[in-house]
Amino acid sequence: MSSFNYDLVIIGAGPAGEAAAMRASKRGNRVAIIENRNEVGGSCAHLGTIPSKALRHSVRHTIRYNSDSMFRDVGEPRWFSFPNLLKRTEKIIESQVKLRTSLYARNRIDIIFGQAAFREEGCIEVKTQQGSTDLILYKKSVIATGSSPYHPNGIDFEHARVYDSDTILSMEHTPKRILVYGGGVIGCEYASIFAGLGMKVDLVDSNPRLLSFLDSEISDALSYHLRDQRVVIHQNEAFESLETSDKNITLHLNSGRRVRADALLWCNGRSGNTDGLGLDKVNLQANHRGQLEVNEHYQTANPDIYAAGDVIGWPSLASAAYDQGRAASAALLGEDNYFVDDVPIGIYTIPEISSVGKTGEELSKENIPYEIGTASFANLARAQIAREAVGMLKIYFHRETLEILGIHCFGYQAAEIIHIGQAIMKQPGKANTIEYFVSTTFNYPTMAEAYRMAALNGLYRL
């Protein structure tokens, strides 16, 4: 049994683990990262963010080709199978793994492939993929093991027609009808992807409104466009039981309704990957969802162990995980750090959604006097040129101070557009007002011009 000494050992080579490792290494520390896959990148690169967004990109191009009359000059509408579109994602994953591996090499960070578990304070036992067992000694450690789809009792995830948000990327056929259970971010994203491929989609949501944390108008717009893509949305419905056969699946709901489809995608929550880590050996305990509690410095109940990314829960976004990992590494090194908050949300449905700050419902509950400025993409020259006229930008601002309170965007390039508003919201003093968008000249034609239109719309309401 071999043993190795490090200043910092990180468990998990996803976004949080990578960011923590890079920061510590740049400060001259000896760093190792332990990964239970045979490649770096974590679920983000292999199962979640990268492959699903690459798949969505291909589907958008398919929709564009099949719906735009301009392309009829070069051929008739085409049908693409789900497995064929997935092949493109494999190349992107390979590129991501190659890039991330080279980053570790350049920064002299050791990568240990194997299953990690705490043995005692200051020591991690790793069962390597070669069959050996190594002891990794550390001064500080970061747990960045990510999360996995939640598997409730009563569902046979080994059945050939039952998938979760990880295994769906290995589906080798294209169902005519698919049932998506869970109206959260992942469920809505995949529902729009499947609909874009021409599948009949049933989306079952236990809540009265899809993505209820969003601004209500944006949520309603998503529901409208999903239905416009022939997605059947079942609201206020909950799982009771599931029947499976060689030919189909039948989901029984607690209302007494039954929904039959060729396949089921279950995406109703995720759990932190903490099983088998030996947390009890270092006086740590995960909650019922496998998540670890941290303080404002990403420090767990054990002062030498920190945690970041999906394993600590909210907001469970790759973007936030990078910042959390970097902040955790800074904290354990005794450097200035901050708690990641007010994170922009990007939802890659078709059309996409992004938001930052407060919703109208939240402002009303807090009795904050606000006004709204809106801009319809249908009135933007750039959107007309791109033939992406569906969508809108909403800006909530304080009626008296004009401070920007929240920005919500639905439509083409929403996840990109949001950062313009986010940057102004973060400005100190009186620089974070809606007047910035009126006094600043935007390139024309651009999607960013929506800010000027929305600001004028809002100021004219005062």
ABEGO torsion letter per residue (X at the ends): XBBBBBABBBBEABAAAAAAAAAAAAAGBBBBBBBABABBGEAAAAABAAAAAAAAAAAAAAAAAAABAAAAAAEBBBBBBAAAAAAAAAAAAAAAAAAAAAAAAAAGBBBBBEBBBBABBGBBBBBBAAGBBBBBBBABBBBBAEBBBBBBBGBBAABAABBBAAAAAABABBBABBBBBEABAAAAAAAAAAAAAGBBBBBBBABABBGAABBAAAAAAAAAAAAAAGBBBBBGBBBABBBBBAABBBBBBAAGBBBBBABBBBBBEBBBBABGAGAAAAGBBBBAAGBBBBBAAGBBABAABBBBEAAAEOAGBAAAAAAAAAAAAAAAAGBBBBBBBGBBBBBBBOBBBBBBEBBAAAAAAAGBBBBBBBBBAAABAAAAAAGBABEBBBBBBBAAAGBBABBBBBEBGAAAAAAAAAAAAABBEAAABAAAAAABBBBOBBAAAAAAAAAAAAAAAX
